[in-house]
Amino acid sequence: MVGTILEVTSGMVKVIEDMVVYQKSTALANAIYGLVEKWIHFHQNTLGTQLVKSADSVAANISEGFGRFHYAEKKSFYYYARGSLLETKTHITLAKNRALINKELAEQMLLQADDILRMLNALIKSTGKMKEPPNPYPLIPSPNSQSLMPMPSQCPMPNAQCLIRPDLPRQQINTQRSDL
């Protein structure tokens, strides 16, 4: 499927679009965007921009967490999504208080946000409960540099430590003599 993020683990959900929390957060963000684009320029550029960015950030952080391999990283991004959701709720309340959103619509959006919040809390709680799958790319952080990762078992030179830079193609290998 083109344009989807595949899940690395062997869990039930294989693509991000299958996650209900992702679907609901995207729907809320789209509804907020549609609402804010009708506001006058001043309100769009003040509260509107913050509201749209925080709402978009919820789904974006869920997506980024979903794409991470290690459970601790996944959980961190799900926490960021929760923080963005609470920020979105604050902006909805401010928009209601400033008469930019009518009370009924604000309450409906806040209920949607509460539903997403419950799902995010459950996702955070369940993440890491399963045994972490084996890493298909056994890379060890290098003590010399955070951006270089040694792969000693694949090094073509004796007494050398091969370092693969993640920002370069895998064919470009930098070697260091370990006996110097």
C-alpha positions as CSV (number, residue, x, y, z in Angstrom):
1,M,0.0,0.0,0.0
2,V,1.6,3.3,-1.1
3,G,1.8,6.1,1.4
4,T,1.3,4.0,4.5
5,I,3.6,3.5,7.4
6,L,4.2,-0.2,8.1
7,E,4.4,-1.5,11.7
8,V,7.6,-3.3,12.4
9,T,6.3,-5.5,15.2
10,S,4.1,-8.6,14.8
11,G,1.1,-6.9,16.5
12,M,-2.5,-6.8,15.2
13,V,-2.2,-3.4,13.5
14,K,0.0,-3.4,10.4
15,V,-0.6,0.1,9.0
16,I,-1.1,3.4,10.8
17,E,-4.4,4.0,9.0
18,D,-5.9,1.0,10.9
19,M,-5.4,2.6,14.3
20,V,-8.7,4.1,15.5
21,V,-6.9,6.7,17.7
22,Y,-5.0,7.9,14.5
23,Q,-8.3,8.0,12.5
24,K,-10.1,10.0,15.2
25,S,-7.2,12.4,15.7
26,T,-6.9,13.0,12.0
27,A,-10.7,13.6,11.7
28,L,-10.5,16.1,14.6
29,A,-7.6,17.9,13.0
30,N,-9.4,18.1,9.6
31,A,-12.5,19.5,11.3
32,I,-10.5,22.1,13.1
33,Y,-8.7,23.1,9.9
34,G,-12.0,23.5,8.1
35,L,-13.3,25.7,10.9
36,V,-10.2,27.9,11.2
37,E,-9.9,28.6,7.5
38,K,-13.2,30.4,7.7
39,W,-12.0,32.8,10.4
40,I,-10.8,36.3,9.6
41,H,-7.1,36.9,9.0
42,F,-6.3,38.2,12.6
43,H,-7.9,35.2,14.3
44,Q,-6.3,32.7,11.8
45,N,-2.8,34.1,12.5
46,T,-3.1,34.2,16.2
47,L,-5.2,31.4,17.9
48,G,-6.1,29.7,14.6
49,T,-2.5,28.8,13.7
50,Q,-1.8,27.4,17.2
51,L,-5.0,25.4,17.2
52,V,-4.3,23.8,13.8
53,K,-0.7,23.1,14.6
54,S,-1.5,21.4,17.9
55,A,-4.3,19.4,16.4
56,D,-2.1,18.3,13.5
57,S,0.6,17.4,15.9
58,V,-1.5,14.8,17.7
59,A,-1.8,12.5,14.6
60,A,1.7,13.3,13.5
61,N,3.2,12.1,16.8
62,I,1.0,9.0,16.9
63,S,2.3,8.3,13.4
64,E,5.9,8.9,14.4
65,G,5.6,6.7,17.4
66,F,4.0,4.0,15.4
67,G,6.9,4.0,13.0
68,R,9.5,3.7,15.8
69,F,11.1,0.3,16.5
70,H,11.8,0.4,20.2
71,Y,8.9,0.6,22.7
72,A,10.5,3.3,24.7
73,E,10.6,5.6,21.6
74,K,7.1,4.7,20.7
75,K,5.8,5.6,24.1
76,S,7.7,8.9,24.1
77,F,5.9,10.0,20.9
78,Y,2.5,8.8,22.3
79,Y,3.2,11.1,25.3
80,Y,4.0,14.0,22.9
81,A,0.7,13.3,21.1
82,R,-1.1,13.4,24.5
83,G,0.5,16.8,25.3
84,S,-0.5,18.2,21.9
85,L,-4.1,16.9,22.4
86,L,-4.3,18.7,25.8
87,E,-2.9,21.9,24.1
88,T,-5.6,21.5,21.4
89,K,-8.3,21.3,24.1
90,T,-7.0,24.5,25.6
91,H,-7.1,26.3,22.2
92,I,-10.7,25.0,21.6
93,T,-11.7,26.4,25.0
94,L,-10.0,29.7,24.2
95,A,-11.8,29.9,20.8
96,K,-15.1,29.2,22.6
97,N,-14.4,31.9,25.2
98,R,-13.6,34.4,22.4
99,A,-16.8,33.6,20.5
100,L,-14.8,32.1,17.5
101,I,-16.5,28.7,18.0
102,N,-20.1,28.3,19.2
103,K,-20.6,26.5,22.5
104,E,-22.2,23.4,21.0
105,L,-19.4,22.8,18.5
106,A,-16.7,23.4,21.1
107,E,-18.3,20.9,23.4
108,Q,-18.5,18.4,20.6
109,M,-14.8,18.9,19.8
110,L,-13.9,18.6,23.4
111,L,-15.8,15.3,23.7
112,Q,-13.9,14.0,20.6
113,A,-10.7,15.1,22.2
114,D,-11.6,13.3,25.5
115,D,-12.3,10.1,23.5
116,I,-8.9,10.4,21.8
117,L,-7.3,11.1,25.2
118,R,-8.8,7.8,26.6
119,M,-7.4,5.9,23.6
120,L,-4.0,7.5,23.9
121,N,-3.8,6.7,27.6
122,A,-4.7,3.1,26.8
123,L,-2.1,3.0,24.0
124,I,0.6,4.5,26.3
125,K,-0.3,1.9,29.0
126,S,-0.2,-1.0,26.6
127,T,3.0,0.0,24.8
128,G,5.9,-2.0,26.1
129,K,3.8,-4.7,27.8
130,M,4.6,-7.1,25.0
131,K,8.1,-8.6,24.7
132,E,10.2,-6.4,22.4
133,P,10.8,-8.1,19.0
134,P,14.4,-8.8,18.0
135,N,16.1,-6.0,16.2
136,P,16.5,-6.8,12.5
137,Y,19.3,-4.2,12.3
138,P,21.7,-4.9,15.2
139,L,23.6,-1.6,15.3
140,I,25.6,-0.6,18.4
141,P,26.0,3.1,19.3
142,S,29.6,4.2,18.8
143,P,31.4,5.6,21.8
144,N,33.2,8.1,19.5
145,S,30.2,9.6,17.7
146,Q,26.5,9.5,18.0
147,S,26.0,9.6,14.3
148,L,28.2,6.6,13.5
149,M,27.3,3.1,14.4
150,P,29.9,0.2,14.4
151,M,29.1,-3.1,12.8
152,P,32.2,-5.2,13.7
153,S,30.9,-8.5,12.3
154,Q,30.6,-7.0,8.8
155,C,33.9,-5.1,8.7
156,P,36.1,-6.1,5.7
157,M,39.4,-5.1,7.3
158,P,41.1,-7.1,10.1
159,N,41.7,-5.2,13.4
160,A,39.3,-2.5,12.2
161,Q,36.0,-1.2,13.3
162,C,33.6,-0.3,10.5
163,L,31.4,2.6,11.1
164,I,28.2,3.1,9.0
165,R,26.9,6.6,8.8
166,P,23.1,6.6,8.7
167,D,23.0,9.7,6.5
168,L,25.1,8.0,3.8
169,P,24.3,5.0,1.5
170,R,25.3,1.7,3.1
171,Q,28.1,1.3,0.5
172,Q,30.1,4.2,1.9
173,I,32.1,2.7,4.8
174,N,34.5,4.5,7.0
175,T,37.1,2.3,8.8
176,Q,39.2,3.0,11.8
177,R,42.1,0.9,12.9
178,S,41.4,-0.4,16.4
179,D,45.0,-1.3,17.2
180,L,46.4,2.3,16.7
